[in-house]
Amino acid sequence: MAINSITGFQSSINNPQNQNINRTRELQREREERNEELSTGKKVNEAADNPAVMAIATKMVSAYIGLNAQSNNIESEMSRSNVADGALSDSQATLSRMNELALQANNGILTDEDRSYIQMEMDQLGEQLGSISKNTEFNTKAVFDEEGIDFSEDTLGSFSVDVTDPNALSQIRGMSSAVSSMQAEVGADYNANESEVRSNNITAENTMAAVSQMQDTDYAESTSAILKNNLLDQYRLQMQSQMQTQMINQMSIML
């Protein structure tokens, strides 16, 4: 009878011990997870932590990288537009000088020799226009080509003005108007690209904020959970010790 009683007590001791061991493992596992969150700054460090969140976060990070790459490409186009705008501004300055020379050539007091000197500078300016259209490059590629702005050597390289021609001023002003249209086109493209980059940057920032909200550690929550687990662990050990003492005392009495 005593043996059966002892066996029963041993069983009653073992069951709480097994429960305590399982509970200890659970607390230890949770403590390790919380410590990892604090050390990495992320509450989702691998798919096993939260498969759904990890899958969504991975897609969002990929979208973020894509937006940044797209913005980099657009910013390169904006830089190319700046180069084109500078070249067109130089062309306008050249045309302005050509217009001034054409007006001078209309002065009735000038001799033919005087006009020949004016024509010499006019020809040089025409060559300068052709050089701008031909030699303006961005990243070793011609800025003005068949794929970009229609401002090529074909249209400007052959642009020449005869200062004795009554239509000289209208020729120059016509070309100046064409260059102004090109400048407006470049400016419109730049502004559109700038707006797209701004929109991409806002979207990218919001995307990463959402990823952070899903993945980043709530330090207050994790720290509080660790403290709670430590207190529970201490309480569990105290209770276990008390139960074992009580059972040992009861077994002593029965023996």
C-alpha positions as a Markdown table, in Angstrom:
| # | Residue | x | y | z |
|---|---|---|---|---|
| 1 | Met | 0.0 | 0.0 | 0.0 |
| 2 | Ala | 2.9 | 2.3 | 0.9 |
| 3 | Ile | 4.6 | 1.5 | -2.4 |
| 4 | Asn | 1.5 | 2.4 | -4.4 |
| 5 | Ser | 1.2 | 5.6 | -2.5 |
| 6 | Ile | 4.9 | 6.5 | -3.1 |
| 7 | Thr | 4.4 | 5.7 | -6.8 |
| 8 | Gly | 1.4 | 7.9 | -7.0 |
| 9 | Phe | 3.3 | 10.8 | -5.3 |
| 10 | Gln | 6.3 | 10.3 | -7.7 |
| 11 | Ser | 3.8 | 10.5 | -10.7 |
| 12 | Ser | 2.3 | 13.6 | -9.3 |
| 13 | Ile | 5.8 | 15.1 | -8.9 |
| 14 | Asn | 6.8 | 14.1 | -12.4 |
| 15 | Asn | 3.8 | 15.6 | -14.1 |
| 16 | Pro | 4.4 | 19.2 | -12.9 |
| 17 | Gln | 8.1 | 18.7 | -13.6 |
| 18 | Asn | 7.3 | 17.8 | -17.2 |
| 19 | Gln | 5.0 | 20.8 | -17.5 |
| 20 | Asn | 7.6 | 23.0 | -16.1 |
| 21 | Ile | 10.2 | 21.7 | -18.5 |
| 22 | Asn | 7.9 | 22.4 | -21.5 |
| 23 | Arg | 7.0 | 25.8 | -20.2 |
| 24 | Thr | 10.7 | 26.6 | -19.6 |
| 25 | Arg | 11.5 | 25.6 | -23.2 |
| 26 | Glu | 8.6 | 27.9 | -24.5 |
| 27 | Leu | 9.9 | 30.8 | -22.4 |
| 28 | Gln | 13.5 | 30.2 | -23.6 |
| 29 | Arg | 12.4 | 30.1 | -27.2 |
| 30 | Glu | 10.4 | 33.3 | -26.9 |
| 31 | Arg | 13.3 | 35.0 | -25.1 |
| 32 | Glu | 15.6 | 34.0 | -27.9 |
| 33 | Glu | 13.2 | 35.4 | -30.5 |
| 34 | Arg | 12.8 | 38.7 | -28.6 |
| 35 | Asn | 16.6 | 39.0 | -28.2 |
| 36 | Glu | 17.0 | 38.5 | -31.9 |
| 37 | Glu | 14.4 | 41.2 | -32.6 |
| 38 | Leu | 16.3 | 43.6 | -30.4 |
| 39 | Ser | 19.7 | 42.7 | -31.9 |
| 40 | Thr | 18.6 | 42.9 | -35.5 |
| 41 | Gly | 16.0 | 45.6 | -35.2 |
| 42 | Lys | 13.5 | 43.4 | -37.1 |
| 43 | Lys | 10.7 | 41.3 | -35.7 |
| 44 | Val | 10.6 | 39.3 | -39.0 |
| 45 | Asn | 14.1 | 38.0 | -39.7 |
| 46 | Glu | 13.2 | 34.9 | -41.7 |
| 47 | Ala | 10.2 | 33.3 | -43.4 |
| 48 | Ala | 9.5 | 31.1 | -40.4 |
| 49 | Asp | 8.9 | 34.1 | -38.2 |
| 50 | Asn | 5.9 | 35.2 | -40.3 |
| 51 | Pro | 5.7 | 33.8 | -43.8 |
| 52 | Ala | 2.9 | 36.1 | -45.0 |
| 53 | Val | 4.7 | 39.3 | -43.8 |
| 54 | Met | 8.0 | 38.1 | -45.2 |
| 55 | Ala | 6.5 | 37.5 | -48.6 |
| 56 | Ile | 4.8 | 40.9 | -48.7 |
| 57 | Ala | 7.9 | 42.7 | -47.4 |
| 58 | Thr | 10.1 | 41.0 | -50.1 |
| 59 | Lys | 7.8 | 42.2 | -52.9 |
| 60 | Met | 7.7 | 45.7 | -51.5 |
| 61 | Val | 11.5 | 45.9 | -51.1 |
| 62 | Ser | 11.8 | 44.7 | -54.7 |
| 63 | Ala | 9.3 | 47.5 | -55.8 |
| 64 | Tyr | 11.4 | 50.0 | -53.8 |
| 65 | Ile | 14.6 | 48.9 | -55.6 |
| 66 | Gly | 12.8 | 49.2 | -59.0 |
| 67 | Leu | 11.6 | 52.7 | -58.2 |
| 68 | Asn | 15.1 | 53.8 | -57.3 |
| 69 | Ala | 16.5 | 52.3 | -60.4 |
| 70 | Gln | 13.8 | 54.1 | -62.5 |
| 71 | Ser | 14.5 | 57.4 | -60.8 |
| 72 | Asn | 18.3 | 57.0 | -61.5 |
| 73 | Asn | 17.5 | 56.5 | -65.2 |
| 74 | Ile | 15.2 | 59.5 | -65.3 |
| 75 | Glu | 17.8 | 61.7 | -63.5 |
| 76 | Ser | 20.3 | 60.8 | -66.2 |
| 77 | Glu | 17.9 | 62.0 | -68.8 |
| 78 | Met | 17.5 | 65.2 | -66.7 |
| 79 | Ser | 21.3 | 65.7 | -66.8 |
| 80 | Arg | 21.2 | 65.2 | -70.5 |
| 81 | Ser | 18.5 | 67.8 | -70.8 |
| 82 | Asn | 20.7 | 70.3 | -68.8 |
| 83 | Val | 23.5 | 69.7 | -71.3 |
| 84 | Ala | 21.1 | 70.3 | -74.2 |
| 85 | Asp | 19.7 | 73.4 | -72.6 |
| 86 | Gly | 23.2 | 74.8 | -72.2 |
| 87 | Ala | 24.0 | 74.2 | -75.8 |
| 88 | Leu | 20.8 | 75.8 | -77.0 |
| 89 | Ser | 21.5 | 78.8 | -74.8 |
| 90 | Asp | 24.9 | 79.1 | -76.4 |
| 91 | Ser | 23.2 | 78.8 | -79.8 |
| 92 | Gln | 20.8 | 81.6 | -78.9 |
| 93 | Ala | 23.7 | 83.8 | -77.9 |
| 94 | Thr | 25.4 | 83.1 | -81.2 |
| 95 | Leu | 22.2 | 83.9 | -83.1 |
| 96 | Ser | 21.8 | 87.1 | -81.2 |
| 97 | Arg | 25.3 | 88.2 | -82.3 |
| 98 | Met | 24.4 | 87.2 | -85.9 |
| 99 | Asn | 21.3 | 89.3 | -85.7 |
| 100 | Glu | 23.4 | 92.3 | -84.4 |
| 101 | Leu | 25.8 | 91.9 | -87.3 |
| 102 | Ala | 23.0 | 91.8 | -89.8 |
| 103 | Leu | 21.6 | 95.0 | -88.4 |
| 104 | Gln | 25.1 | 96.6 | -88.6 |
| 105 | Ala | 25.4 | 95.5 | -92.2 |
| 106 | Asn | 22.3 | 97.4 | -93.1 |
| 107 | Asn | 24.0 | 100.7 | -92.2 |
| 108 | Gly | 24.2 | 102.7 | -95.4 |
| 109 | Ile | 27.5 | 104.4 | -94.5 |
| 110 | Leu | 29.4 | 101.1 | -94.5 |
| 111 | Thr | 31.7 | 100.2 | -97.5 |
| 112 | Asp | 31.8 | 96.9 | -99.2 |
| 113 | Glu | 35.1 | 96.2 | -97.3 |
| 114 | Asp | 33.3 | 96.9 | -94.0 |
| 115 | Arg | 30.6 | 94.5 | -94.9 |
| 116 | Ser | 33.2 | 91.9 | -95.9 |
| 117 | Tyr | 34.6 | 92.0 | -92.3 |
| 118 | Ile | 31.1 | 91.6 | -91.0 |
| 119 | Gln | 30.6 | 88.7 | -93.3 |
| 120 | Met | 33.7 | 87.0 | -92.1 |
| 121 | Glu | 32.5 | 87.1 | -88.5 |
| 122 | Met | 29.0 | 86.0 | -89.6 |
| 123 | Asp | 30.6 | 82.9 | -91.4 |
| 124 | Gln | 32.6 | 82.0 | -88.2 |
| 125 | Leu | 29.4 | 82.2 | -86.1 |
| 126 | Gly | 27.6 | 79.9 | -88.6 |
| 127 | Glu | 30.4 | 77.4 | -88.2 |
| 128 | Gln | 30.2 | 77.8 | -84.4 |
| 129 | Leu | 26.5 | 76.8 | -84.6 |
| 130 | Gly | 27.3 | 73.7 | -86.6 |
| 131 | Ser | 30.0 | 72.8 | -84.1 |
| 132 | Ile | 27.6 | 73.1 | -81.1 |
| 133 | Ser | 25.1 | 70.8 | -82.7 |
| 134 | Lys | 27.8 | 68.3 | -83.8 |
| 135 | Asn | 30.0 | 68.2 | -80.7 |
| 136 | Thr | 27.6 | 68.5 | -77.8 |
| 137 | Glu | 27.8 | 65.1 | -76.0 |
| 138 | Phe | 26.5 | 63.5 | -72.8 |
| 139 | Asn | 28.3 | 60.3 | -71.6 |
| 140 | Thr | 30.1 | 60.2 | -75.0 |
| 141 | Lys | 26.9 | 60.2 | -76.9 |
| 142 | Ala | 25.7 | 63.0 | -79.2 |
| 143 | Val | 22.9 | 65.0 | -77.4 |
| 144 | Phe | 21.4 | 66.2 | -80.7 |
| 145 | Asp | 20.6 | 63.2 | -82.9 |
| 146 | Glu | 17.8 | 61.5 | -84.6 |
| 147 | Glu | 16.6 | 60.0 | -81.3 |
| 148 | Gly | 16.7 | 63.2 | -79.4 |
| 149 | Ile | 16.1 | 66.9 | -80.2 |
| 150 | Asp | 16.0 | 67.8 | -83.9 |
| 151 | Phe | 19.0 | 70.1 | -83.7 |
| 152 | Ser | 21.7 | 68.6 | -85.9 |
| 153 | Glu | 24.6 | 69.5 | -88.1 |
| 154 | Asp | 22.3 | 69.1 | -91.1 |
| 155 | Thr | 20.1 | 71.9 | -90.0 |
| 156 | Leu | 22.7 | 74.2 | -88.4 |
| 157 | Gly | 26.0 | 73.1 | -90.1 |
| 158 | Ser | 24.7 | 74.5 | -93.4 |
| 159 | Phe | 23.2 | 77.6 | -91.8 |
| 160 | Ser | 24.8 | 80.6 | -93.4 |
| 161 | Val | 23.7 | 84.2 | -93.8 |
| 162 | Asp | 24.7 | 86.6 | -96.5 |
| 163 | Val | 24.8 | 90.1 | -94.8 |
| 164 | Thr | 23.9 | 91.7 | -98.2 |
| 165 | Asp | 20.8 | 89.6 | -98.4 |
| 166 | Pro | 17.6 | 91.6 | -97.5 |
| 167 | Asn | 16.2 | 88.5 | -95.9 |
| 168 | Ala | 19.2 | 88.0 | -93.6 |
| 169 | Leu | 17.4 | 89.2 | -90.5 |
| 170 | Ser | 14.3 | 87.0 | -91.1 |
| 171 | Gln | 16.6 | 84.0 | -91.6 |
| 172 | Ile | 18.3 | 84.6 | -88.3 |
| 173 | Arg | 15.1 | 85.3 | -86.4 |
| 174 | Gly | 13.5 | 82.2 | -88.0 |
| 175 | Met | 16.4 | 80.0 | -86.7 |
| 176 | Ser | 16.2 | 81.8 | -83.3 |
| 177 | Ser | 12.5 | 80.9 | -83.1 |
| 178 | Ala | 13.2 | 77.3 | -83.9 |
| 179 | Val | 15.9 | 77.1 | -81.2 |
| 180 | Ser | 13.4 | 78.7 | -78.7 |
| 181 | Ser | 11.0 | 75.9 | -79.5 |
| 182 | Met | 13.7 | 73.4 | -78.9 |
| 183 | Gln | 14.4 | 75.0 | -75.5 |
| 184 | Ala | 10.8 | 74.9 | -74.6 |
| 185 | Glu | 10.7 | 71.2 | -75.5 |
| 186 | Val | 13.8 | 70.5 | -73.4 |
| 187 | Gly | 12.3 | 72.5 | -70.5 |
| 188 | Ala | 9.0 | 70.6 | -70.7 |
| 189 | Asp | 10.8 | 67.2 | -70.7 |
| 190 | Tyr | 12.9 | 68.2 | -67.7 |
| 191 | Asn | 9.9 | 69.4 | -65.7 |
| 192 | Ala | 8.0 | 66.2 | -66.5 |
| 193 | Asn | 11.0 | 64.0 | -65.5 |
| 194 | Glu | 11.5 | 66.0 | -62.4 |
| 195 | Ser | 7.9 | 65.5 | -61.4 |
| 196 | Glu | 8.1 | 61.8 | -62.1 |
| 197 | Val | 11.3 | 61.5 | -59.9 |
| 198 | Arg | 9.6 | 63.3 | -57.1 |
| 199 | Ser | 6.6 | 61.0 | -57.3 |
| 200 | Asn | 8.8 | 57.9 | -57.4 |
| 201 | Asn | 10.7 | 59.2 | -54.4 |
| 202 | Ile | 7.6 | 59.7 | -52.4 |
| 203 | Thr | 6.3 | 56.3 | -53.4 |
| 204 | Ala | 9.6 | 54.7 | -52.5 |
| 205 | Glu | 9.7 | 56.4 | -49.1 |
| 206 | Asn | 6.1 | 55.3 | -48.3 |
| 207 | Thr | 6.9 | 51.8 | -49.4 |
| 208 | Met | 9.9 | 51.5 | -47.1 |
| 209 | Ala | 7.9 | 53.0 | -44.3 |
| 210 | Ala | 5.3 | 50.3 | -44.7 |
| 211 | Val | 8.0 | 47.6 | -44.8 |
| 212 | Ser | 9.5 | 49.0 | -41.6 |
| 213 | Gln | 6.1 | 49.0 | -39.9 |
| 214 | Met | 5.7 | 45.4 | -40.8 |
| 215 | Gln | 9.3 | 44.3 | -40.0 |
| 216 | Asp | 10.9 | 46.6 | -37.5 |
| 217 | Thr | 11.0 | 45.7 | -33.9 |
| 218 | Asp | 8.8 | 47.4 | -31.4 |
| 219 | Tyr | 11.6 | 47.9 | -28.8 |
| 220 | Ala | 9.2 | 48.7 | -25.9 |
| 221 | Glu | 7.1 | 45.7 | -26.6 |
| 222 | Ser | 10.1 | 43.3 | -27.0 |
| 223 | Thr | 11.8 | 44.6 | -23.9 |
| 224 | Ser | 8.6 | 44.4 | -21.9 |
| 225 | Ala | 8.1 | 40.8 | -23.1 |
| 226 | Ile | 11.6 | 39.8 | -22.0 |
| 227 | Leu | 11.0 | 41.3 | -18.6 |
| 228 | Lys | 7.7 | 39.5 | -18.3 |
| 229 | Asn | 9.2 | 36.2 | -19.3 |
| 230 | Asn | 12.0 | 36.6 | -16.7 |
| 231 | Leu | 9.4 | 37.3 | -14.0 |
| 232 | Leu | 7.3 | 34.3 | -15.0 |
| 233 | Asp | 10.5 | 32.2 | -15.0 |
| 234 | Gln | 11.3 | 33.3 | -11.5 |
| 235 | Tyr | 7.8 | 32.7 | -10.3 |
| 236 | Arg | 7.7 | 29.2 | -11.9 |
| 237 | Leu | 11.0 | 28.3 | -10.2 |
| 238 | Gln | 9.7 | 29.4 | -6.8 |
| 239 | Met | 6.4 | 27.5 | -7.3 |
| 240 | Gln | 8.3 | 24.4 | -8.4 |
| 241 | Ser | 10.5 | 24.6 | -5.4 |
| 242 | Gln | 7.6 | 25.0 | -3.0 |
| 243 | Met | 5.7 | 22.0 | -4.6 |
| 244 | Gln | 8.7 | 19.8 | -4.4 |
| 245 | Thr | 9.2 | 20.7 | -0.8 |
| 246 | Gln | 5.6 | 20.0 | 0.0 |
| 247 | Met | 5.6 | 16.6 | -1.8 |
| 248 | Ile | 8.8 | 15.5 | -0.1 |
| 249 | Asn | 7.3 | 16.4 | 3.3 |
| 250 | Gln | 4.2 | 14.4 | 2.5 |
| 251 | Met | 6.2 | 11.4 | 1.3 |
| 252 | Ser | 8.3 | 11.6 | 4.6 |
| 253 | Ile | 5.1 | 11.5 | 6.6 |
| 254 | Met | 3.8 | 8.5 | 4.7 |
| 255 | Leu | 7.0 | 6.6 | 5.0 |
